């Protein structure tokens, strides 16, 4: 952080209880993200930085700006990027990814027989590392058999989605990618930047989706839904709503992976738990008949 920003933030007024509650409510209403009181300093810093850029000194004035027509919509989009973008990296959870690989291998013969494409959904994909990780694993385990695959990454932030679509990352990203993938999955662009290989980028698409509006999301019949480190930012009742919606979007036999401990007591009649001490996951039951599927 530059000295000028530090100096500017030192003069930003404290976010009092009234303003904190106001901004907390707006954020939850529009994104579902719940900021507890312990994260007041995070909210104050995020708002303060943006207000400093705009030359605004009052939280109420900035709040009104966000409500002001088309320009408010654009400003809200900018602020959401600051408030909701979370850390991500390639190959973040090896245990969960190994479970996905095992699931691919089990499903492969059935999908080959039906000539289906294996569909993956990275929920809250941020800047795309998770989606491209899934693509690398799918390319390694499916492509040689002739089975096609498709990866969809969704996020609320338009800025990180643009980065995801580019497939370009700092050179240090290589440290997170196993060496065996370096030759074919990643291409160097410069001494400071690498790019995900074209054959993987072609299999990935990225779209803006507000997780509160999953009912209008067109994705259906997904074979793998990867939703890690997303639910922790929501209240428990909303986590249930989100998981219920994701369960409906799994194909029979499909796998849902969430973060360990993100929802420990959730059940769904369509799903069975996967017994793994290191991963929280569920598989959608296979329908035994058309009538059973309709009843569910």
N, C-alpha and C positions, 0 to 999 in steps of 0.2 A: 504494500500500500504506500502510495507516494506521501511525502510530507504534507503537501497541500490538502490531500484528502483527510489525513490524520487531523490536521488543524481544523478543517471544516467540520469533521465529525465531533470534535471537542466542543463545538458551539451549537450542535443540534440539541434541541430541548429534549428533556426526558420524556419517554413515552409513559404517561400516567395511566392509572387504572381505566379511566373512561375511554381514552384513545386505544389502549391495548385491547379492551373488550370489543371496541368498534371494529378495529382491523382484524382481530381474531375471528369475529363473526363473519366478516366479508370474505375472508380467505376460505373459511369452512363452507360457506354458502356456495361459493363459486367453484371450488376445487375439491371439497371434502377434506382437505388437509387440516388437521387440528393441531394448533400450537399451544401447548400447556404454558402455564405461567412461568415455568422454569426457562422457557425459550424467549422471554421478553427481550433479552439483550440481543438475540439473533434478529428478532423482528425490528427492533429499534435501529440496529446497524444497517440492515438491508434497506429499510425505508430511508434512513438518513443518507446513505450513499446515493440513492436515486434522487432524493430531494436536493442534495448538494449539486448534482449534475444539472438539475432543472432550475436551480436558483430559488427553490421554495423553502421557506423557513418554518412553516406551520403544518402540522399533521392534518388538521382539518381542511386546509387549503388543498393539500395533495389529495385527500379523500374526495373532495368535490371535483377535482380535475379528473379523477378516474371515472366518475359518474357522468362526465360531460360528453355525451354523444359519441360519434365515430372516433374522435381524437382520444376520448376516454378508453374506448375499446383497445386502441393501439397501445396506449400507455399501460393499461392493465396487462396486456400480453407481455410487455417488457418487464414489468414488475414480477409477474408469475415466473418468468425465467430465473429471476434472482432468488425467489423464495422456494421453488420446488425442485430445482436441479440438484440431484444427489450424486455422490461419488460413485463411479463405476469403473470397471477395468475388465480386461480380457481374462477368461478362465478364472472367474472370481471364486466359485465354490466347486472344487474338484469332486466332492462326494455327490452333489446334486447332478453335476454333469455326467459322472459315471453312470448314475441311475438313468439319465436320458439316453446314453449310449446303449445300455442294456435293453431299454425299451425299444429303441430303434431296431435292434437286431431281432427282438422277438416279433415285432410287427412287420418286419420286412417281407417274409414269405407271403403273408396274407395280402398285403398291399400290392406286391408284385403280381399275384394271381388275378387281382382285380384291376390291374393297371392304373392304380390310384397314385396321386401325388401326395407325399407326406407333408402335412402342413404344420408349421411351427409358429407360435405367437409369443413374442417377447413383450410382456406388459410393463410399461414404465421403462422403456429401453434406453432412455437418456441419449447419450451421444453415440450409441450403436455398438459398443464393444460386446455386449451380451448377445445381440442378434448375430453378429459376425462370428462369435465363438460357436454358436449353434450351427452356423453355416459350415464352419470348418469341420465340426464333428460329423455333420450330415454328409459333406463331400467325401470325407474319409470312409464312412461306413455304408453309404448308400450309392454313391455315384458309380462305383465300379460294377455294381449289380444291374445298372440300368434304371434303377428306381429314381424318379424325379422327386425333388423336394422344393419347398418354398418357405421362406422366413418372412414374417411380418413383424415389424417393430412399431410400437405405438407409444406416444408420450404426449403430455399436454403442452410441452415447451416447443415452440417453433424453431427457436434458435438451436437447440441441441439436435433437433431433427435434421436441420440443414447440415450440421456437422456429420451426422450419421450417414446421410445420403452421399456425402463426399467420400466417405471411407478413408479419410486421411487423418493420421495421428502422429504425435511426436515420436521421435526415435526411441525414447524410453519405454514406449508401449511394448517393444520387443521383449523386454525383460519379463513380461507377464505371459508371453506366448511360448509354449514349449518349442524347443529347438527344431523338432521334427517337422514343424509346420512352416518354418521360415522360408524354405526354398520355393514352395509352391503357393502358399496362402498369403504371403506378404511381399510387396515389391518396394524397393527403396526409391524414394523420389529425390532426396537430397541428403546432405549430411545430418539434417535435423528432422526429417520427416519420412514416414513410410505410408504406403497405401495398400488397402486390402485388394487382393487379386481380383481381376475383372470377372472371372467365372463365379466368384462368390458374391460380388456386388450385384450381378445379374439375378441371383436367386433371392435377393433381399429387397423388400420395399418398406418404406417408412411413412407413417401417417399420424396426423394429430388426432388424438382421442382423449376426451375428458373421461376419466374413469367413473365419474358420476353419471355419465350418459351411455353406459354399456348397452342399454336397451336399444339404442339406435345404431350401435356398432354392427356393421355387416358381417363381421367374421363369424363363421359357424363351422362345425364339424372339424375342429382342430385336433390333430393327433398329439401334439405337445403344447401345453400352455405353461410358460415359465414366468412366474410372478413373484420374484424374490425381492425383499427389501422395499416393498411398496406399501404393504398393509400397515406397517408400523406407524404410519403418519395419520391414520384414521381412527376414529372411535370404534369401539368393539362392535356396536350394532351396524355400523356402516361396513366394517370388514365382512360381516356375515352377508350383507346385501351384495357386495362385490363378488364374494366367493360363490354365492348362489347363481349369480349371472354367468360367471366363468364356467361353472359346472354345466350349465345348459349349452355352452358353446363347445364342449368336448365331443369328439366323435366317440361312438362306442369303442371301448378299449383304449381311449385316449388317456394321456397322463397329465395331471396338474401338479406342478411343483411350486411350493411357496417357501418363504423363509422359515428356518427352524425357530419354533416358538412364537411365530407371528399370530397363530390362531390355534390354540391347543385343544379346544373343546368343541370344534365345529364338526358337524356331520351333515351329510346330504344323502337322500335316498337313492340317488343315481350313482353314488360313488362308493368305492371301497378303499380303506386306508392301505398304503404301502408300508410294510413293516421294515423300517430302517431307523436305527438310532441316531443317524447323522443327518437325515433329510426328512422333511415333512412333505408327503406327496400322497396323491390319490389317483385311482384309476376308475374310469367310467365303466360300469357294468355293461356286458354285452347283452343286447336285447334278445330275448328268446322268441319273440313273435312281434308282428306288427301291432297287435292289440296291446301287448304289454308296453311297447314303446309309446303308444298313444296315451295309455293311462298315466304314464309318468310325465 
